[in-house]
Amino acid sequence: MSVSLSLRAAARSIYRDLWRASATTFSGDPPVLSAFRQKMRKDALEQRSVTDEEAFQSNLKLGREIADFLRKNIVQAERVQVQHREDDMETYKIRITEHTELGDNDTIKNPENMVEMPRRQRKKEKEVAFMGSDPRSDGVSSPAVPRFYSQMKRAHKERVIPVIDETDLEETFVRGSGPGGQSINKTQNNVQLLHKPTGFRVSCQETRSLEQNRKIARRILLNKVWQPRYLPPSP
C-alpha cells in the first residue's frame, strides 16, 4: 500500500509552512533555528518510508499543529541592559510578532503605563510573590517555597573556577606499555605530571594521542588538587 500523490504534495506544503514558521519564530537565534530545521529534515526523511495512509495523515496533522503553535505560542526574549537599576533582577524584551496569540485579555493587548514604585514597596511585593503570602492578609500563608534568585545570582558570580598554573607543573613523557601494538609500546605517549606545590603525581595513557593524554592528565590532576578544598572538614 502506497501513499497517494495528493498526500505527498500536502506533505511538501506543510514542510514549507514549517520552514517559514521557524524562520519567523526563531529569527535572530541561529543555533535554535538550525537545530529545529535539522530535526525537520530528519523527520521528513523518515516520513518517506511511511506507507500507511492513516499514519501519514496523522503526521501531516501534527505538522500543521506544530507550525500553528510556533507562530502563535512561541516568543523569544532578549536581555536588555537597564542603567541605574537598584535591584538585581534582569530585564528582558519580548519579541511579539503579528501572529502571536495574545488572547482576549485587554490588559495584555493594551498595557497600562508602569508606575515607578519606591524601592521598599517593590521589595515587599517581591517578597509576597516569592513567599506566596500577603503580610496584609489574615496571617494565612501559602505553602509556596521561597526562591532566592538574588542569592543564587550572587553565588554564581562569586564562584571560583579551579585552575592550575603551568609553572607549577613538571611534565615528562615516557614510552607506553600494555596492549595497543607498536603505536603504544614504541612511542612516548605516556604523560606524567608532577604538581610541585602539593607533590601530587598523575600518569595518563588513555589514548594513542599524546596531546589528548596531556589534556586528560591535566584534568585528572585538577580534580585531585582541588577536590580536598571542597570536602567538609574531618571531625
N, C-alpha and C positions, 0 to 999 in steps of 0.2 A: 504494500500500500504506500503510495507516494502522496506528497503534499501538492495541492493544485497550484497553478501558476498565479492565480489571484492572491492566494495567501503569501506566496513568495514575494509578490510585489508589495503587499501590505507590510511585510517584514522589513523590506528596504525602506519604505516610507517611515516606519516607526524608528528605524535606526537613524535616519537623517533627523527626525524630530528630536531624538535623544541627543544627537550631536549638537544641534542648535541650543537645546535647553541647557546642556552642560557648559557651552560657551557663554551663555548669559549668566548662569548661576555662579560659576567659578571664575569669572573674569578677574584678572589680577592675581590669581593664585595658581601659577603654572604647575607646581607639584601635584596638587589635588586634581587639577584638570587632566593632567597626563595619566595619573593613576586611574581615574574614572574611565577615561577613553580606552585604556588598555584592558580594563575589565569588560567594557563594551565589546571590544574586538574578540576577546576570548569567548564570551557568551554567544556572540554571533557565529563564530566558527563551530561551536558545539551545537548550535541550533540547526546547522545544515544536516546533521545526522539524524534529526528527528523525523520520523515517517508517519507518526500518528497525528491525524489532523486535530483531534481534540487537544492533545498535549501542545501542538503547535499554536492553536488558537489561544490556549491558556497562557503561553509565553508571550504572545502578542498583546494580550490584555494587560499582563504585568508590565510590559514595556511602556504602554500608554500611561499606565498609572504612575510609573516612575518619572516619566517626562513631565507629567502634570504636577507631581509632587515637587520636583526640582524647581519648577517655575514659581509655584505658589507658596511653598512652605519652607524653603531653604534660603537663608540670608547669610551674608558674610559681614564680619565686623572688622574694623581696622583700628588699632590702638592709636590714639592721638595724644600729643603732649599738651598738658594744661599747666600753664605757669601760675605760680603763686597759689597752689592748692595746699590747704593746710593738712588734710588727711592723707593717708597712704593709698587710698583707693585709686584704681586705674580707670581711665575714661576711654570708651570705645565708640566709634562712629559706625552705625549700621547702614549698610548699603541696601536700600529697598528699591526694587525695580517696578516697572509698571505692571508686572504680572503677580507681584507679591500679594498674597491674600491677607488683608487686614481685618477681615470680619466686619461685624456690624457695630463695633464699639466706636462711638463718635469721639471718645476721649483719646483714642489711638489715632484716628484719622485727622482730628483737629486738636492736637495737644495744647494745653494752656501754657502760657509763659511761666518758666520756672522762677520762683521767688527765692532769692538768696537768704538762707536762714543763718542765724548765729551758730557758731561752732558748737556751743554746748547743746543746742537743740538738735543739731544734726547728729551729735554723738549719742544723745538719748534715743533718737529714732532708730539709729543703727543697733543699739543695744536691744531695743524692743524687737526689731526684725530678727536678730540673731537668737535671742533667748526665747522668742515665741510667747512673750507675756508683756502686758502693758502695766507699768507701775501705777497708772491712774485707775486701774480696774479694781475689783473687789479682793484682790490678792490671790486669785486663782490663776496659776501659771500653767502654760502648756508644757508638755513633756519634751519639747524640742531640744535638741542638743546644740549648745552654742558652738559657733565656728569662729575661731580667732584667726582671721585672714591676715591681719596686720602682723601678728607674731610669726605666722608661717612665712610671710614675705621677708620679714627682718632676718629670720633664721636662714632663709635661702641666700640672702645677700651676704651674711656673715659666715657662711660655710667655708671650711678650709679644704682646698684641693691638695691632696698629697702629691709631692714631687720629690725627686731625688736629684741632687746636684751631681753632674757628671764628673766634677773634680774630686768627688768623694769615692769614685769607683776605680777599682783596679781590674782590668779586663784581660783575660788570656784565652787563647784558642788552642785546643789540643785535638789530637786525632780521635775520631769517633770509634765506638766499639759496639758490638752486638749485631743483630740481623739487619740486612739492608744492602749487602753487597759492597762493591768497591766504592760506590758513592758515599758510603758511611765510613768504611774502615780505612780508606786511603785519603781522606780529606779532613782538614781541620775544621770541622763544623760543630764541635762541642764547645760551647761558650761557658766560661766560668767567670763569675763576678764576685768581687770582694768589696763589701761596704766598709770602708776604713773606720768611720766613727763608731759603728756598732760591732764590727767583726763578723757580721753575717756573711755567709758564703753560699752561693747557689750555683748549680750546674744545669745546663739545658742542652738537650739533644733531641728535641721533639720532632724536628723536621730535617730534611736534607738541605734546606736553605740556611746559609749562615746568617743572613740578615733577619730572617724570621726567628731564628733561635736567639738572636741578640734582643729582639723586641720581647719575646716571651720571657727571657731571663730577667729583663728589667721589670716586667710586670710581676713576676714571682717575688723578686727582691722587694719591690714596692709594697706588696701585701705583707711581706714578712717584717719589714721595718716599721710600717705604720699601724699594723694590727694591734700591737700591745698598747698603743696610745689611746685606743678606744675601748679597751677592755676595762670592766669595773675593777677597782682595787680589791686585792685579796683581803679577807677578814683577818 
